[in-house]
Amino acid sequence: MNDDAGAEEVLTAALTDTGVAIRPAGPDDSVAGVRPRWVALPEATEEIAALMRVTSAHDLAVVTTGAGTKLHWGHPPERCDVLIDTCCLNEILEHEAGDLVVRVQAGVPLDALARALAAKGQELAIDVPLEGGTVGGLLATGIAGPRRFRYGTARDLIIGITVVLADGTIAKAGGKVVKNVAGYDLGKLFTGSYGTLGVIADATFRLHPLPTARAWVTATFDRPVTETQGTREDEKGVAFDTASVDVADEIRVIVPAVAESQAEPSAIEVDWPDVNGPCVIAVLVEGAAAAERARAVQDMMGEKAQVADEPPEWWGRLPGLPGLPGPADRAGDEGVLLEFRNVASRLPGTFVGPFSTAATTGTRPAVRGSLASGVLHVALPPGTEPAAAAAFVGALRAECEDAGRVVVLTAPEEVARRVDRWGHVGGLTLMRRVKDRFDPERRMSPGRFVGGI
């Protein structure tokens, strides 16, 4: 037996001695192209802690996965020895229906959680635009869908969390507190951290009653974007492109009016699947007198608007192009998916910016997301030239650098080599200090997050 084989056996035995099910990793277990050595399937928080003590003792790098729907997001890890699969952490631990609170393990599928809560007339009011995800994946990436406008994201709805730190310490914060890590709001800190601070074991959320009724109001703007003619300012001094100014002007007026109206919409979404095609604005109204409030929204949106009891087929999904695979609908896709953020008050007036950018880079973006919340997802189809995709990202960042940011969520290797996935992040120094505090040996998803954290 050679030394390498002997060392591998020792490590395998140490991991197995924790009592956790361990198996060799296969090709399907790769994390953004990096294949781990082992896959561990813990069934309890204490088992995660035992694993982390072993990985700490032997300097093994750890990545956590749930359903694997977003394992290709972010940078590839610098190294990955143990992949912790939370599929066996799949219990709803407590549901206090009278208090509108639920505590669930990280591996609980979101669709299963939704069914269980719906049986009690309640919901976790987060629309996740990817099928098959888990509670842990929702928190790790911080993704949210249309109703973020009314209810916020997971950061706003989480009220308690249990995590296992890199050295095996179990830490709890918020609801059901046993032990706190002084000075940190763990729920908010771990949400969107891409697994770089520790392993999420369970979380407690604030719930909402299921709406008694829902109605969607949609309006189609069918004029394509034309060549950019320049910019001008609206009555509040916000600059916006004069390309296809008829469409831009309507959107710039309609979206703020609906968002601030007494109709109290839950979501205001845009779908523009092709730069040369129609643009659709859709508004969701929920709860008491939904039909009446929807008619009020319809009046504000003009004669183009229609009211329906069912959402548009694209509602709550990440964007794709007609006739092409959606760049974010499945983990193995080779398209480019960007998250474009801007100040919500500015976005309706600058909405045509991504399309005027496209005209100069030779790309065909599809855009979908929340104009009212300031978050759009922009997709480029598989086969987009890497240089054109990189130019598109650079141009978008140049447009919003003073008030927004562009994150490359997914990209094929040739594109990823040409762009910084995260772009400039003003709080990077502080984020690195937090990383050093929680994971000084850089063993938790090393390199996956902003600035190589």
C-alpha positions, 0 to 999 in steps of 0.5 A: 500500500502506498502512502497516498492510499494509506492516508486516504484510508485513514481519512475515510475511517476518521469520517466514517467514525463520526457515524455519518454515512460516507461514500466516495464522490462521483462525477455527478457530485462536482461543484462548479466542475470541482470533484470532491473526494467524499460525500457525507449525508448527516441526519442531525445537527450533531452529526454535522458538528462531528464531521466538522471536527474531523475536517478541521483536524485534517484540514479538509475543505467542505462544501454544502449542497441541498438539491444541487440546483445552484451548485454551478453558481459562483466561483468554483471552490479552490478545493473541495474534499467533503461535500455535505449533502443535506438530503437527510436533514429533511424534517419540519421540526416545529410548526406553530400555526397559531404564531405563524412560525415554522422551524425546518431543517436545511434539506427540506425541499421548498415545494414539500414545505409549501404543501405542508404549510398550505394544509394549515392555510399558511405560506413562506412568502418567498417565490423561488424561481428554480424548481427543486430547491431546499431551505438551505439553498434558498438561504445560501444564495439569498434568491427570491422571486416576484413577491420580494416587493411586498414580503422581502427576501429570506433575510427579512423572513428568517427569525432564527437559525442553527449553524455549524461552524468550521471547527464543529461549534453549534451556534444558534441565534434568534428564535429558539435560542440556546447559544448565540455568537455575540455581536452577529445576526447569524440569520442575515449573515448566513443568508447569501453567504454561499456556504463560506461561513459554515453549514446551515442546519435549520432555520426558523421563519415568519409565515403569512396566511395564504391569500384569499384571492389572487389576480394578475394584471398584464399589459404588453408593450409591443414596440421594439427597442430602437437605436439609442438617441441619447438621454434626458431627465424625468421630472425628478431629475433621473436620467433615462435613455430616449431609445424607444422613448414611447415604451420607456416613458410608459413604463417609467410612469406606470410602475411607480404609480402602481407601486405607490397606489392603494391597490398595494400590489405584491409584485410588479414584474417585467418580461422582455424575452427578446430585444426585438419583441414585445415587453410585458408588465405584470402586476400581482394583487393578493388578499381581500378585494383582490378583483376590485383592486386589480381593476384599479391597477388595470385602469392605471395601466391603460387600455392594454391591460387585462386581468386574469386569475392565473399568472402568465406562464413565465411568472416566477421563472428565471429568463430564457429565450424563445426556442432556446433553453432557459439559461437558469432553468437547470443546473447543467445549462451553459447559458449566461445568467446575470443579476442586475441590481439598481436603485428601485426608484431609478430602474423603471426610467433606465429600463432600456439600458440593457437593451441599448447595451446589447445593440453595441455588443452583438448579444441577445439578452432576455430580461425578467424581474422586478422593476419595483424592487430594482432586481432583474435577471438577464440571460444570454443564450448558450452559444453566445460568443465569450468576448461578446458576453464579457463585453455585455457584462462590462457595459452593464456594469458601466451603466449602473456603477454609481447605483447598482451592480451586476453579478454573473450567477452562471457562465460557461468557463470561457466566459467566466475567465473573462469577467469578475463574477461579482464586480466591485463590492464596497464592503469587501474588506468587512466581508473578509474580516467576517470570513476570517472570524468564522473560517480562519483556515479557509475551509468552508467553500473556499473561493466561492464568494465575493473577492475569492472569500 
